[in-house]
């Protein structure tokens, strides 16, 4: 292989490496765009809804327990 062929091969490899790097950068940018604040807000809203449901369930369980306790105390 002469020096021109080696230079062409090196240039081709360099371009391939640059293209690969650009594709990786584009892929990362697309991922960040997909995980926009809107999606973060939706995730936070889901978490808050789960916490609210857990709180509501705890409140219901507490009220039921108190009611059962009061009914048990008033029965002769």
C-alpha positions in Angstrom: 0.0 0.0 0.0 1.5 3.3 -1.1 1.4 6.5 0.9 -1.6 7.9 -1.0 -3.7 4.8 -0.2 -2.7 5.0 3.4 -3.7 8.7 3.5 -7.0 7.9 1.9 -7.6 5.0 4.4 -6.7 7.3 7.3 -9.1 10.0 6.0 -11.9 7.5 5.5 -11.4 6.2 9.1 -11.3 9.8 10.4 -14.6 10.6 8.6 -16.2 7.4 9.9 -15.1 8.3 13.4 -16.5 11.9 13.1 -19.8 10.6 11.7 -20.1 8.1 14.6 -19.4 10.8 17.1 -22.0 13.1 15.5 -24.6 10.3 15.6 -23.9 9.7 19.3 -24.3 13.4 20.0 -27.6 13.5 18.1 -28.8 10.5 19.9 -28.1 12.0 23.3 -29.7 15.3 22.3 -32.8 13.5 21.1 -33.0 11.6 24.4 -32.8 14.8 26.3 -35.5 16.4 24.2 -37.8 13.4 24.8 -37.2 13.7 28.5 -38.4 17.3 28.4 -39.7 19.1 31.4 -43.2 18.1 30.3 -42.4 14.5 30.9 -40.8 15.3 34.2 -43.9 17.2 35.3 -46.1 14.2 34.3 -43.8 11.8 36.3 -44.0 14.2 39.3 -47.8 14.4 38.9 -48.0 10.6 38.9 -45.9 10.4 42.1 -48.1 13.0 43.8 -51.3 11.1 42.8 -49.8 7.9 44.3 -48.9 9.7 47.5 -52.5 11.2 47.7 -54.0 7.8 47.2 -51.8 6.3 50.0 -52.8 9.2 52.2 -56.5 8.8 51.5 -56.2 5.0 52.2 -54.4 5.7 55.4 -57.2 8.2 56.4 -59.9 5.7 55.6 -58.1 3.0 57.6 -57.7 5.3 60.5 -61.4 6.3 60.4 -62.5 2.7 60.2 -60.3 1.7 63.1 -61.7 4.6 65.2 -65.2 3.7 64.3 -64.7 0.1 65.2 -63.1 1.1 68.5 -66.0 3.5 69.3 -68.6 0.8 68.4 -66.7 -1.7 70.6 -66.8 0.7 73.6 -70.5 1.5 73.3 -71.7 -2.0 73.1 -73.0 -3.2 76.5 
